[in-house]
Amino acid sequence: MEFDATYHEICSAQTVQSERRGFFNEFCVDVRDACGDKWLRNYFGKLKSNAARVLSIFSDREVCDPVLGVLEHVQPVFKQKDALFSAQRRAQADKLYLMSGSGEGEESRELLQQALMAANLAVMRAPDRNADPVLDEGLTLALAYRSRASILIRLGEGEAALNDLKLAINFGLELKSSVDYYLKMAKAYAVMGEPARAEISLKIAEKMPGCDATHIALCRKEISAAKPKPKEATSEQVPQLAHGESAELVGASKVVRLVETKDKGRFVVANEGLRTGDVLLCEEPVAACLEPTYFGTHCHHCFKRLRTPVSCLHCSGIAFCSAQCMGEACSSYHRFECEYMDLMIGSGMSILCFIALRIFTQAPSLEQGLATANLLFEHLCSHEEDRQPDDYLRRALMSGFLLRILQKSLYFGRRKTEGVNPTAVELQVATALLGLLQVLQYNAHQIYQTQVTEEHRFDGSKTVNLAAGLYGTGSYFNHECWPSTACHFVGKKLVLTATRPHRANELVAVNYGPIFIKNNLKERQRSLRGRYSFSCNCMACQENWPLLQKLDKQVRFWCTSANCSNLLKFPKDLAKDVRCPRCRKNISLKESVAKMIKIEELYREAARAMEAQKTGEAIELFKEALEMFFHVAALPHKDTIVAQQSLHKCLFDTGTTFKK
Ligand SMILES: C[S@@+](CC[C@H](N)C(=O)[O-])C[C@H]1O[C@@H](n2cnc3c(N)ncnc32)[C@H](O)[C@@H]1O
């Protein structure tokens, strides 16, 4: 396949600026116009190191004016707090809550959902305690949490209500001396199905000064009638690695190891005894970032679907699922990113650029950030040989932009000047950022979750790309157009499970996007060449397997004579032996055919288990059937492809899922 340089350039540019709109593109065009082709090709394009490239954009007269001119104007742009807006939403939430009390059934629930939405907005927009001392006496945030707690109790979400009550206290409300607080606690425990704790809260309320006995009696009646809401069943589980963890590869199982060849670089292969269903990798990311599209619906820190968001105390642009996630993010990376979030989104920069910045903002110290970034650049593939001067310039400019955000957010502490010109250590950071932007292009993973419907875990479910992350060991898996593993996520953890047995030394493959059942050979090769700089030579490519819709039901059996690896067609007459053209022996395929009948039965049984939403049972049946299939036959085989896809769907279901 010929190398399409223009397509490669387009693909590469999208890994820096993914949005079509955004000012970063204009910045690149302006700098490109200023420097001209000659300088770019004959000077910049010939620079040999990232340090020289970064230094060049800040100091060479051909480019430094437009670069410094734009970077000088980097200012905070973020969604600010608004106490008045918050108080208005809270009033609206309180009103809807009261109205829901006089409504009935579905109508009341609808009003409560609207109240919850208004209360969520009130929480998100409320400033920190005392930031606006005039309105609500500086307690807008605490009041927003308190209002939401009442709504949550009526919705039957006791645990979330208790969390909100705690937050209302943390942000300044003196609730512990109020009867109302203990009554709310009692109701929250009651809807959680914890009557003993509900009774304790009621007893405390009874003993408090000013307590009204009739009110308590009413409350007790209400509590005894409360129907605890059943906890939502979740099949999410962190799986166990097959045979324990490898000593060399962090997060990988002992059944795999890393090898290297000239044409394929480093890649993961099987050790002896790797079986279908073995968990080969379970790894936390080095860094991972949520896609901005999901800032309003998913936790910025752990990527869980939000129901009752907790806000950053300074900006309203992102949300967390809990005070714990908020605390972890805000004491680490978010304090540097907070005020620049909308600027970064407005630049149109890709999620990979967010990850590059995050490697620094989340590091416990600048030195550790530098060490991690340099190590990643040293160890992961970056295809420097294919990079064009234009691409280097674009990435160097992005590094300059990210560096400027770090400078302005006081990542380097108070600087001596407000100027853009980097100090020696800042240049090191920009250089490391440039390295990260190169390796992220080829090594980052999309992080997805399954969105399931209320009605069924599989019918109508779909995967949603929520985030992206960089995984140290995960980066060493090579591609095949029909992978031998299924990839799913438990939170941010990347899990790879074998979808077929592997012989010792056989490649353990993931898929980078184009799969043979949907994209033809030409499309796949073009995409892989353009996006990942290699030509694929997997079996699906070598044999040019047809798309799924064109695949027939034919099955090819392995020749059963020892040491022969030939494939034989389904025999015309089962009663007769067939002659293997490779080993020249007469072979009976009776046993293989009998096994195939059993395999098809198991596929059908597994499909029925999926229909009945028995995920665990379906996984075991698929594992057993697939293991059998690969011992007697080979791909492509339509029912087996479908079975592997179904196993993947079941494994998704054991990862993080969410309902809309
Ligand atoms: C995520 S890295 C995988 C690890 C990489 N092989 C290394 O040495 O670091 C992606 C790169 O691996 C190489 N690669 C992946 N799959 C390949 C395959 N099937 N054949 C040849 N090269 C492949 C390509 O260079 C690709 O850009």
The ligand as a MOL file (V3000), in Angstrom:
LIG
                    3D

  0  0  0     0  0            999 V3000
M  V30 BEGIN CTAB
M  V30 COUNTS 27 29 0 0 0
M  V30 BEGIN ATOM
M  V30 1 C 0.7340 1.4510 20.5550 0
M  V30 2 S 2.2260 1.2020 19.7170 0 CHG=1
M  V30 3 C 2.4690 -0.5090 19.9530 0
M  V30 4 C 3.8470 -0.8020 20.4530 0
M  V30 5 C 4.9190 -0.6030 19.4160 0
M  V30 6 N 5.0270 -1.7610 18.5850 0
M  V30 7 C 6.2470 -0.2410 20.0690 0
M  V30 8 O 7.2540 -0.7980 19.6800 0
M  V30 9 O 6.2480 0.6080 20.9240 0 CHG=-1
M  V30 10 C 1.6370 1.4050 18.0870 0
M  V30 11 C 2.6790 1.2150 17.0170 0
M  V30 12 O 3.0660 -0.1330 16.9400 0
M  V30 13 C 3.3080 -0.5280 15.5980 0
M  V30 14 N 2.3660 -1.6130 15.2560 0
M  V30 15 C 1.2090 -1.9020 15.8520 0
M  V30 16 N 0.6300 -2.9780 15.2910 0
M  V30 17 C 1.4420 -3.3720 14.3060 0
M  V30 18 C 1.3850 -4.4320 13.3740 0
M  V30 19 N 0.3680 -5.2850 13.3290 0
M  V30 20 N 2.4090 -4.5270 12.4780 0
M  V30 21 C 3.4480 -3.6590 12.5070 0
M  V30 22 N 3.5560 -2.6500 13.3720 0
M  V30 23 C 2.5640 -2.4960 14.2750 0
M  V30 24 C 3.0430 0.7020 14.7480 0
M  V30 25 O 4.2680 1.3210 14.5380 0
M  V30 26 C 2.1630 1.5500 15.6470 0
M  V30 27 O 2.2450 2.9190 15.3680 0
M  V30 END ATOM
M  V30 BEGIN BOND
M  V30 1 1 1 2
M  V30 2 1 2 3
M  V30 3 1 2 10
M  V30 4 1 3 4
M  V30 5 1 4 5
M  V30 6 1 5 6
M  V30 7 1 5 7
M  V30 8 2 7 8
M  V30 9 1 7 9
M  V30 10 1 10 11
M  V30 11 1 11 12
M  V30 12 1 11 26
M  V30 13 1 12 13
M  V30 14 1 13 14
M  V30 15 1 13 24
M  V30 16 1 14 15
M  V30 17 1 14 23
M  V30 18 2 15 16
M  V30 19 1 16 17
M  V30 20 1 17 18
M  V30 21 2 17 23
M  V30 22 1 18 19
M  V30 23 2 18 20
M  V30 24 1 20 21
M  V30 25 2 21 22
M  V30 26 1 22 23
M  V30 27 1 24 25
M  V30 28 1 24 26
M  V30 29 1 26 27
M  V30 END BOND
M  V30 END CTAB
M  END
